[in-house]
Amino acid sequence: MIRLLLADDQALVRGALAALLELEPDLEVVAQVGRGDEVLDAARAHAVDVALLDVEMPGLDGIAAAAALREHLPSCRSLVVTTFGRPGYLRRALDAGASGFVVKDTPAEQLADAVRRVHAGLRAVDPDLAVASLAVGASPLTERERHVLALAAGGGTVAQVAAEAYLSEGTVRNYLSAAIGKTGARTRAEAVRIAQDNGWL
């Protein structure tokens, strides 16, 4: 049996995924969590083989949870299963150590097959998203630019972003200016939208 953990902040989605996967004779859902910061402890406690992770969760996002699993529990492989099929998310997830990336409208048989492939040490990536990822390319933003732009997405002033990032206001302005230029945007808000649409934030 392949022992599974489901991590999604929507209980209904978790329940539906569990019901579908439990129909497979070789898959067993042994743990479910609603927060990303609960993934590692639950995976350890239940000797999980494959963790199915949503991207957007409280506490820790699914990409960061995949990185934590790779670092602290490499025997547990991770498969990102998300509504948000953005090319940048795919690239970030694979860079973080996820073995697969599929969208939630994937048919049940394909999802089960993706779990088996990941468990076997193979990659399982949504083919349309893989093509889109190649077309979009890697994020042009540095980690600092990404962080400052993510903080700015909340609509805070430069002073508020600077305080939260422990940077000077001038440094924040420089990072925002670089992010605007690299995304081809005209404004900070447009840079945020472009980065979010591509999964760079």
C-alpha positions, 0 to 999 in steps of 0.5 A: 500500500502507498500511504498518503497524506492530503494537505488542503485548507478546504475540508470538502476538497480533502474529503473528496480527494480522499474518497476518490483515492481510497477507491484504488486498491493500492492507495491508503489515505493515512493523514489529512491536514488543513495547514501547510505547517502541519505537513511535516509532523503529520508525514513523520507521525504516519510514515507517509510515502506521498504527500499531496499538497495544495499550493495556497494554505495557511501557515506554510504554502505547499511549495514551502512544505515540499521543500521542508519534506525534501530537507527533513523527510526525504523518504516522503515524496510530494505531489502538488495538486492545485487549482492554480495551474500557473507556470511559475508555480510548477517551476518553483514546486519542482525546484523546491523538491516536489516530484509532481504537479497536477491540477485539481480537475485532473481525472481520478485515474490520472491522479492515482497514476501520478501518485504511483509515478511519484512513489516510484521515483518518477516525475508526474507533471501536467503536460499542458502546464509543462508546455506553458512553463517552457513558454513563459520561462523562469521568473525574472525576479530575484528572491529579494525582489519577489519578497518585496513585491509580495509584501507590496501586493497587500497595498502597503506603502513603501514605508510599511513594506520597508518596516516589514522587510527590515529594509530602508525605504530607498532599498524597497523602492529600488527592488520595486522599480527592478520588479516593475522593469523585469515584469514589463509593467508600468506600475507596482500594481501591474507588476504584482498582477503579472507576477501572480498570473505567472506564479512568480509570487 
